[in-house]
Amino acid sequence: MEKASKVTVKGQVLIPGDIRKRHHIEPGSEVRFVEYGTVVCIAPVVADPVAAAWGMLPPEPSLADELLEERRRDKAGE
């Protein structure tokens, strides 16, 4: 998604409302500016980055479940 905003004389930028809501950026929230070459990213600072990242990856079958299924197939083939 791409949005645009103008920088004020004081260097302030308005973060669009839908982006603020989606990323839980509220008045007083702290944000971090990260540079990647010529690209500048704004990211909310979170107290617990591990908890904030929980559930971001798609669920995958556990290795234990895969091993149990393989053992069942082996046993059925005996």
Secondary structure by P-SEA (a helix, b strand, c coil): cbbbbbbcccccccccaaaaaaacccccbbbbbbbcccbbbbbbbbccccccccccccccccaaaaaaaaaaaaaaac
